Amino acid sequence: MNLKLELPKNTVIVSQEDLRETIQELMLEFLERNDKEEIMTIREAADYLKVSIPTIRNMIANKEIPFFQRGQIIRLNSGDIKAWMRSTSKEHL
């Protein structure tokens, strides 16, 4: 018995595990890129962390939370905030 299998041109066959790993790598890269690019105001950071604006301002004044400043404008990077949360949660374990 001769069996002939034809696939459309440029079709690539990969294992399910290889595909899963590739998708996970792409998702991590996408999430890291998005985290690095999202800049938050003090109000947005307060909303994100579910604390008051004065709490964020105090944390900035005490240099307890990562932030950057251009002139009088203060902003926070969401990726830095997430990394800071991970590191502070590990300190309290």
PEZI-V176749 format. One line per field, one symbol per residue. phi: phi as a letter, one per 40 degrees, with the letter a starting at -180 (. if undefined). A space follows every 50 residues. Layout:
BEGIN
phi = ???
END
This chain:
BEGIN
phi = .bbbbbbddgcbbbccccccccccccccccccccccccbbcccccccccf bccdccdcccdcfcbcabbbgccbbbccccccccccccccccc
END
